[in-house]
Amino acid sequence: MPHIINTNATFMSESRKTYGSFPINMYVLNASRTGSDYLYYSNMNQNVRGWKLNATGDLTSSTVSYTSLPIKRDVIKSGIDGEIEGLSISIPNIDRTIESVIQNNNYLRGNGVHVITGFARYLPTGSTSEHIGATQDHNTFIKEKFYIDSVQSNESAVTFNCKSRFDINSIVIPARTFSRACAWALEIGSGYLGSECDASSNISATTFPTCNGDLLQCRGRNNTRRFGGFVSIPRNAVFIT
């Protein structure tokens, strides 16, 4: 996955329009590794009201001010194996505000950063200059979470090098591998038709002499509960930039 991003009909309809509302990119840095201490930023020329994250990192209908900064980031994309590649986010450091944040928080290494994408018209509505929404709806926004792997800082910018949580895809752990394919069919443990795959010996070796590790093969054998892969590792996604 890259993993599949859940977009609703409103978001997809708006993304196809050639007029009207403009897309907006927003960023939330978590200054706390064990709890939530969110710092809200938007790639705008003014501060705007946006949606607030709760303690678990979900967007809520509560509003908060996003500080405007000319933020630059890479396009979110994935490799051929469906894994989200690393992402770099650069924030200006002219006034040393961001420098102070990273210096006081161990450079934020390992902390979460949320990349939020949506359309300005669905931001909060109100009477102040920060309210630029027309039809507020926090459910139309896409939120992608990354983790800060390293930080580079100089007099002009702070650059966060971020990794996806799915960088664990295909790494080896004791006796298992994170893979979409079934580990038992790949001969980890006792292999296909072994104790991990077919503990009750219900699969006919004559009818099904081999297995390629795909979930469909397990379904054909009525053995999905013993499937040894991680089907939740995403394969493709929708990205709006």
N, C-alpha and C positions, 0 to 999 in steps of 0.2 A: 504494500500500500501502500502502493500506498494504500492506506485504508479507505474505504468508501465513506464519503462525507454525506451525512444525512441532510439533504436540502428539501425544503418544502415547495409547494407549487407557486407560492407567492414569490419566493426568491428566484426560481427558475424563470418565471414569467417576466420579472423585472430585468433579469440579466439579458434577455433577448431584445429588449426595447432599444431603439436607436435614438430616443429622445427622452427628455425628462430627467429623472433622478440620476445622480452620479454615484459611482462606487466609492467606498471609503474604507481605508485600512486603519485599524486601531490595534494597539499593543498594550498588554498588561504584564508587567514584570512583578514577580513575587519576591519581595526582599527577604522573606522568611523561608527557611528550608523545612521547618517542622510545623508551621501554621500558615496563616495568610496575612501578608502585609503588602497589599497591592499598590503598584504605582501605575497610573493610567496615562497613556499617551496616544495621540492621533496624528496622522500625517496631514495636518491641515495648517492654514495660516491664521487660525484663531482657536481658542479653547472652545470645545463643544461638549454638550451634555450627551453622555452615552449610557450604556447599560452596565450595571454593577455586577461583579462576580460575587458569589457566595463563598463560604469557607471551603466548599468542595470543588470550586472552580467552574460552576455552572452560571450562565448568564441569567439574571433575574430581571424583574420588571422595575426594580429600584434604579434610580439614576445617580450618576456621579460625573464630575467634571473631568474630561480628558484634556491634558495639557498639550498644546500644539507644538510640534517639533517637525522639522524637515527630515523625517526618518527615511532611510534607504534600506532595502532588503532584497535578497535574491528571490527569484521566482520559485515558488514551492513546486517541486517536481520529484519524480521517482525514477529509479533505475529499472533495468529490464526485468529484475527479479521481483518487482513490486514493492521495493523498499524506498521510503522517503529519504532523499539525500539530505546532507547537511544544509543548514540555512544560516546565512549571515545577516545580522541586523545592525545597522550603523546609526548611532544617535549623536548629534552634534555635541561637542564638549567645550564650546567656546567659553561659556560662563561657569564651567566646572561643576555644574549641578549634578550631572550623571557621574562625574569623577568622585564626588563626595559619596554618592550612593554606593558605588562599588567598593570604595576604600573602607567604608564602614560596615560592609556586609561580605567580607571575604571574597570580593570580586564576583559574588553571586554564582559561583561555580556549583553546578548541580541543582540550581533553583529553576523553577518553571517560568516559562514565558508563553503567554497566550497570544496568538495572532488571530485577530477578529476581522472578518470581511463581511461587508453588507452594503446596503444602499442608504444614502443620507436621508431619504424621505421617511425611512422607518426608525430613525432616531427619535428620542423623546421630544414631545411637543411642549411649548410653553411660551412665555412672553419675553424672556430675556434674550440677549444676543447669542448666548450659548445654545439656545434651543433652535435647531435647524430642521427638525423633523416635521413631517406633514401628516403622516398616518403612523403613529408609533406602534411598533411591534418587535419586541426583542427576539421573538421566535424565528424571524427571518434571517438572522445573522449566523454565519458559519464561524465556529471557533476551533482552532487547531492548536494543540499544546506541544511545545518543544521543551527541551531541557538545555540549560547553558553548559556547554562543555569547556569553553575557554573564553577569555576576554582579552582584547588588545586595546590599549589606551594610548593616545597621544594628545597633543595640544588642540587638535581640531575635531577628533571624534573618538567615541568608544564603540568598538565593534564586538558584538556578542556572536560567537560561533556556537550554533545550537544543533542539537541532535534530536531525532525523533525517538520516541519510546520504542519504536519497532526496529531500532538498530540491533535488538536482540535476535532478530530473525536469522536463523541458520547458525547461531552460535551453539557450541556443544556444552552441555551441562552434564553432571553425572548420570550416565545411562540413558540420556535423552538428548534429542536435538530439536530446536524450535524449527519446524518445517511444516508446510501445508500437507506434505505427503505422509503416509502412515509409517511410523518408525519401525513397526513390527515387520512390515513388508520389505523394508530395507535391511532386514536381518540384524537389527539391534535386539539383543536378548536372544530368545530361541528362534526368532524369525517367523516367517509366514507359516501359519497353522501350528505355531508353537503355543506355549502356555499363555503368553500375553495376548496373542491374536485369537486363539480359539481354545479357551480353557476347558470348555465342555465337549470338545471334539464334535461339533455340530456341522462343520463344513466338510463337504465331500471332496477329498483330494482328487478323485477321478473326474468329477464334474468341474471343479475349479483347481486345476493343478498349479496355477501361478497367480500372482496378483501384482499389479503395478503401483499399489499404494494410494490409488485415488479413492476418494470417498464414495464415488458411484459404484466402485467394485465392492465395497463393503455393503452398500445397500443391496446389491444384487445377491449377496450372500446372507442377507438379513442379519448383519453383524455390526451395525453402526455403533452400538454401545461399546464395542471393543476397539473402535478406530483409534489408531495411535498417532494421528496428526493433529495439527492446530489449525482448524479451518477458519478461525477468527483472524488469522494473519491476513491482512487485506491484500487485494490483488490490483484494484484500480480505483480511481477517484475522480471527483469533479473539482477543478480548481478555478476560481474566478480571480483574475488579477487586473 
